[in-house]
């Protein structure tokens, strides 16, 4: 399972965190992101439209690699599997969720903000974790500090990441991917500003190369 995850993350390293309010926006949004070079997507389970939106993207946009985010309970994890998502992510690492995910087959990225949460994730075999909320929980210095006692841990920071700091996060040796909503903001999705979203995706990729 960790090899599957490593293979998936190689399609990153920028993961748009997507919140969809209308199912009809799902496919054009995913196409806009893929056109901008971002294939690894996180569809959050935060809206009534989320599950159907993810299903539509999985069905109609084969270039997209769809993960389900905001997985809070074992039931959410089951939903992610039933939808045919390739991976799942959580903002946290509760004992229930870690147990359920370690029994299942799907690659799973638990969220951590402290050493103890990271220790719980590692104890269940999850070596790649989301660092959330990345900027608010101490930012780059916090992640550098965690590298000391936990050299085996790999991180996908999300929360407060944007075009201005993406490159600095990715420069850390323990960061394998970064995520954020800055490339697909709710206002752009509501306005169906697909070419603007493609441009933001392209700019995001440029910002990590310069
Ligand atoms: C999330 O899961 O909400 C992500 O961390 C997005 O955070 P952002 O909106 O600050 O990019």
Boltz pocket constraint, residues with backbone or C-beta under 6 A from the ligand:
constraints:
  - pocket:
      binder: B
      contacts: [[A, 17], [A, 69], [A, 91], [A, 132], [A, 158], [A, 159], [A, 160], [A, 161], [A, 179], [A, 180], [A, 181], [A, 182]]
      max_distance: 6.0
